[in-house]
């Protein structure tokens, strides 16, 4: 289902079906992805329509730029009084944003309590995700690091508090991302990672 833009209330309505289901996070809450760059393109299509041409722009866009061989993120700013409204399905869900830095969380009313957001804004790069973050026994790049962090923060945990082996699953419950041998105090004495 497509977004709906209502000039009278200056509302950009985003139905849950516009989002991509990523999986289930903590306590069974579903996580959906919002491609902010695709939202920008859809808003631009509306602005180019007969209805949209008569209205103030919904957003400002600064594209990716390369400086000294590093590509910095595009930026999308909802402005001119427009607000974003995510569909309240009656069941809590999380919107994880990708594709651009943005201010969507600043122009969205979350008072209904059923929608929360992971803005995922960064101070810099959108490319170079293969850059090494750590090297040594385990060498991980940015994407692999995020997989491990996401698992550690939201994945299913089993075997805790120990002693023995604890495992932490990925967000989709498909693989053990982190396996650790722990002593009676929960101290990790050996760790195995799977960031692929």
C-alpha positions as a Markdown table, in Angstrom:
| # | Residue | x | y | z |
|---|---|---|---|---|
| 1 | Unk | 0.0 | 0.0 | 0.0 |
| 2 | Unk | 1.3 | 3.4 | -0.9 |
| 3 | Unk | 1.8 | 6.4 | 1.3 |
| 4 | Unk | -1.0 | 9.1 | 1.5 |
| 5 | Unk | -0.3 | 12.8 | 1.5 |
| 6 | Unk | -3.0 | 15.0 | 2.9 |
| 7 | Unk | -2.4 | 18.7 | 2.3 |
| 8 | Unk | -5.3 | 19.9 | 4.5 |
| 9 | Unk | -3.6 | 18.5 | 7.6 |
| 10 | Unk | -0.1 | 18.5 | 6.1 |
| 11 | Unk | 0.1 | 14.8 | 7.0 |
| 12 | Unk | 2.3 | 12.1 | 5.3 |
| 13 | Unk | 0.6 | 8.8 | 6.3 |
| 14 | Unk | 2.7 | 5.7 | 6.2 |
| 15 | Unk | 0.7 | 2.4 | 6.4 |
| 16 | Unk | 2.4 | -0.6 | 7.9 |
| 17 | Unk | 2.1 | -2.4 | 4.5 |
| 18 | Unk | 4.5 | 0.2 | 3.0 |
| 19 | Unk | 7.2 | -1.1 | 5.4 |
| 20 | Unk | 9.3 | -4.3 | 5.0 |
| 21 | Unk | 9.0 | -6.8 | 7.8 |
| 22 | Unk | 12.5 | -7.6 | 9.2 |
| 23 | Unk | 11.6 | -10.0 | 12.0 |
| 24 | Unk | 10.7 | -10.1 | 15.6 |
| 25 | Unk | 12.7 | -8.3 | 18.3 |
| 26 | Unk | 12.4 | -8.2 | 22.1 |
| 27 | Unk | 9.2 | -9.6 | 23.7 |
| 28 | Unk | 7.7 | -10.4 | 20.3 |
| 29 | Unk | 7.6 | -6.9 | 18.9 |
| 30 | Unk | 7.9 | -6.9 | 15.1 |
| 31 | Unk | 10.5 | -4.8 | 13.5 |
| 32 | Unk | 9.8 | -3.1 | 10.1 |
| 33 | Unk | 12.2 | -1.3 | 7.8 |
| 34 | Unk | 11.5 | 2.1 | 6.3 |
| 35 | Unk | 13.6 | 2.9 | 3.3 |
| 36 | Unk | 13.9 | 6.7 | 3.8 |
| 37 | Unk | 15.3 | 7.2 | 0.3 |
| 38 | Unk | 12.3 | 5.4 | -1.3 |
| 39 | Unk | 10.0 | 7.6 | 0.9 |
| 40 | Unk | 11.8 | 10.6 | -0.6 |
| 41 | Unk | 11.2 | 9.4 | -4.1 |
| 42 | Unk | 7.5 | 8.7 | -3.5 |
| 43 | Unk | 7.1 | 12.1 | -1.9 |
| 44 | Unk | 8.8 | 13.7 | -4.9 |
| 45 | Unk | 6.4 | 11.8 | -7.2 |
| 46 | Unk | 3.5 | 13.3 | -5.2 |
| 47 | Unk | 5.0 | 16.8 | -5.3 |
| 48 | Unk | 5.2 | 16.4 | -9.1 |
| 49 | Unk | 1.5 | 15.4 | -9.3 |
| 50 | Unk | -1.3 | 17.9 | -10.1 |
| 51 | Unk | -2.3 | 18.0 | -6.5 |
| 52 | Unk | 1.2 | 18.2 | -5.1 |
| 53 | Unk | 2.5 | 21.0 | -7.4 |
| 54 | Unk | 0.2 | 23.5 | -5.7 |
| 55 | Unk | 1.5 | 22.6 | -2.2 |
| 56 | Unk | 4.7 | 23.5 | -0.3 |
| 57 | Unk | 7.5 | 20.9 | -0.7 |
| 58 | Unk | 7.3 | 18.1 | 1.8 |
| 59 | Unk | 11.0 | 17.7 | 2.3 |
| 60 | Unk | 14.5 | 19.0 | 1.5 |
| 61 | Unk | 17.1 | 16.5 | 0.1 |
| 62 | Unk | 20.9 | 16.6 | 0.1 |
| 63 | Unk | 22.3 | 13.8 | -1.9 |
| 64 | Unk | 25.4 | 11.6 | -1.1 |
| 65 | Unk | 28.7 | 13.4 | -1.4 |
| 66 | Unk | 32.2 | 12.1 | -1.8 |
| 67 | Unk | 35.0 | 13.9 | 0.1 |
| 68 | Unk | 38.5 | 12.5 | 0.0 |
| 69 | Unk | 37.3 | 9.1 | -1.2 |
| 70 | Unk | 34.7 | 8.7 | 1.6 |
| 71 | Unk | 31.0 | 8.8 | 0.6 |
| 72 | Unk | 28.8 | 10.6 | 3.2 |
| 73 | Unk | 25.1 | 9.9 | 3.7 |
| 74 | Unk | 22.3 | 11.6 | 2.0 |
| 75 | Unk | 20.0 | 13.7 | 4.2 |
| 76 | Unk | 16.3 | 14.1 | 4.0 |
| 77 | Unk | 14.5 | 16.7 | 6.1 |
| 78 | Unk | 10.7 | 16.8 | 6.4 |
| 79 | Unk | 9.8 | 20.5 | 6.6 |
| 80 | Unk | 7.3 | 23.3 | 5.8 |
| 81 | Unk | 5.1 | 22.0 | 8.7 |
| 82 | Unk | 4.5 | 18.5 | 7.3 |
| 83 | Unk | 4.2 | 15.7 | 9.8 |
| 84 | Unk | 4.5 | 11.9 | 9.5 |
| 85 | Unk | 1.9 | 9.6 | 10.8 |
| 86 | Unk | 2.6 | 5.8 | 10.9 |
| 87 | Unk | -0.4 | 3.5 | 10.9 |
| 88 | Unk | -1.5 | 2.4 | 14.4 |
| 89 | Unk | -2.4 | -1.2 | 14.0 |
| 90 | Unk | -3.3 | -1.6 | 17.7 |
| 91 | Unk | -0.2 | -3.8 | 18.1 |
| 92 | Unk | 3.2 | -2.3 | 19.0 |
| 93 | Unk | 5.9 | -2.4 | 16.3 |
| 94 | Unk | 9.3 | -0.8 | 15.7 |
| 95 | Unk | 10.3 | 1.2 | 12.5 |
| 96 | Unk | 13.9 | 0.8 | 11.6 |
| 97 | Unk | 15.0 | 3.5 | 9.1 |
| 98 | Unk | 17.6 | 3.0 | 6.4 |
| 99 | Unk | 18.8 | 4.7 | 3.3 |
| 100 | Unk | 19.4 | 8.3 | 4.6 |
| 101 | Unk | 19.9 | 10.5 | 7.6 |
| 102 | Unk | 16.6 | 12.2 | 8.4 |
| 103 | Unk | 14.4 | 14.0 | 10.9 |
| 104 | Unk | 11.4 | 11.7 | 10.7 |
| 105 | Unk | 11.4 | 11.0 | 14.4 |
| 106 | Unk | 11.2 | 14.8 | 15.1 |
| 107 | Unk | 8.0 | 15.2 | 13.0 |
| 108 | Unk | 6.2 | 12.1 | 14.1 |
| 109 | Unk | 3.7 | 11.9 | 16.9 |
| 110 | Unk | 4.4 | 8.7 | 18.9 |
| 111 | Unk | 1.9 | 9.4 | 21.7 |
| 112 | Unk | -0.3 | 6.5 | 20.6 |
| 113 | Unk | 2.4 | 4.2 | 22.1 |
| 114 | Unk | 2.2 | 1.5 | 19.4 |
| 115 | Unk | 4.9 | 2.7 | 17.1 |
| 116 | Unk | 8.5 | 3.4 | 18.1 |
| 117 | Unk | 11.5 | 4.1 | 15.9 |
| 118 | Unk | 15.2 | 3.3 | 15.4 |
| 119 | Unk | 16.3 | 6.3 | 13.4 |
| 120 | Unk | 19.7 | 4.8 | 12.5 |
| 121 | Unk | 21.1 | 8.2 | 11.7 |
| 122 | Unk | 24.9 | 8.3 | 11.5 |
| 123 | Unk | 27.5 | 11.0 | 11.6 |
| 124 | Unk | 29.0 | 9.8 | 8.3 |
| 125 | Unk | 29.3 | 6.9 | 6.0 |
| 126 | Unk | 26.8 | 5.1 | 4.0 |
| 127 | Unk | 29.4 | 3.3 | 1.9 |
| 128 | Unk | 32.5 | 1.8 | 3.1 |
| 129 | Unk | 30.5 | -0.7 | 5.2 |
| 130 | Unk | 33.2 | -3.3 | 4.4 |
| 131 | Unk | 35.7 | -1.2 | 6.4 |
| 132 | Unk | 37.4 | -3.1 | 9.3 |
| 133 | Unk | 36.1 | -2.2 | 12.8 |
| 134 | Unk | 38.2 | -4.8 | 14.7 |
| 135 | Unk | 41.0 | -7.1 | 13.6 |
| 136 | Unk | 42.8 | -10.0 | 15.3 |
| 137 | Unk | 41.3 | -13.3 | 16.2 |
| 138 | Unk | 38.0 | -12.0 | 14.8 |
| 139 | Unk | 38.2 | -9.4 | 12.0 |
| 140 | Unk | 34.8 | -7.8 | 11.5 |
| 141 | Unk | 33.6 | -5.0 | 9.3 |
| 142 | Unk | 30.8 | -2.4 | 9.9 |
| 143 | Unk | 28.0 | -4.7 | 8.7 |
| 144 | Unk | 29.2 | -7.7 | 10.7 |
| 145 | Unk | 29.6 | -5.5 | 13.8 |
| 146 | Unk | 26.0 | -4.4 | 13.5 |
| 147 | Unk | 24.8 | -8.0 | 13.2 |
| 148 | Unk | 26.6 | -8.8 | 16.4 |
| 149 | Unk | 25.4 | -5.7 | 18.2 |
| 150 | Unk | 21.8 | -6.3 | 17.0 |
| 151 | Unk | 21.9 | -9.9 | 18.2 |
| 152 | Unk | 23.5 | -8.9 | 21.6 |
| 153 | Unk | 20.7 | -6.3 | 22.1 |
| 154 | Unk | 17.7 | -8.1 | 20.8 |
| 155 | Unk | 18.4 | -11.8 | 20.2 |
| 156 | Unk | 17.1 | -14.8 | 22.2 |
| 157 | Unk | 19.4 | -15.8 | 25.0 |
| 158 | Unk | 19.7 | -19.3 | 26.3 |
| 159 | Unk | 21.9 | -20.9 | 29.0 |
| 160 | Unk | 22.2 | -17.9 | 31.2 |
| 161 | Unk | 23.4 | -17.2 | 33.8 |
| 162 | Unk | 25.7 | -20.2 | 33.7 |
| 163 | Unk | 28.0 | -21.9 | 34.4 |
| 164 | Unk | 28.2 | -23.5 | 31.0 |
| 165 | Unk | 27.5 | -22.2 | 27.5 |
| 166 | Unk | 25.2 | -19.3 | 26.7 |
| 167 | Unk | 24.1 | -18.6 | 23.2 |
| 168 | Unk | 22.6 | -15.5 | 21.7 |
| 169 | Unk | 20.6 | -15.8 | 18.5 |
| 170 | Unk | 20.3 | -13.4 | 15.6 |
| 171 | Unk | 17.1 | -11.2 | 15.3 |
| 172 | Unk | 15.5 | -13.7 | 13.0 |
| 173 | Unk | 16.3 | -16.7 | 15.3 |
| 174 | Unk | 18.2 | -18.4 | 12.5 |
| 175 | Unk | 21.7 | -18.7 | 13.8 |
| 176 | Unk | 23.7 | -18.5 | 17.0 |
| 177 | Unk | 25.5 | -15.1 | 16.6 |
| 178 | Unk | 27.4 | -15.3 | 20.0 |
| 179 | Unk | 28.3 | -18.4 | 22.0 |
| 180 | Unk | 30.2 | -18.1 | 25.2 |
| 181 | Unk | 31.5 | -20.3 | 27.9 |
| 182 | Unk | 30.8 | -18.7 | 31.3 |
| 183 | Unk | 31.8 | -19.5 | 34.8 |
| 184 | Unk | 29.5 | -19.5 | 37.9 |
| 185 | Unk | 29.7 | -15.7 | 38.1 |
| 186 | Unk | 28.7 | -15.2 | 34.5 |
| 187 | Unk | 32.2 | -14.2 | 33.4 |
| 188 | Unk | 33.0 | -15.2 | 29.8 |
| 189 | Unk | 36.0 | -17.4 | 29.5 |
| 190 | Unk | 35.7 | -18.2 | 25.8 |
| 191 | Unk | 33.6 | -16.6 | 23.0 |
| 192 | Unk | 32.7 | -17.8 | 19.5 |
| 193 | Unk | 31.1 | -15.3 | 17.0 |
| 194 | Unk | 29.2 | -15.8 | 13.8 |
| 195 | Unk | 28.8 | -12.5 | 12.0 |
| 196 | Unk | 28.2 | -13.9 | 8.5 |
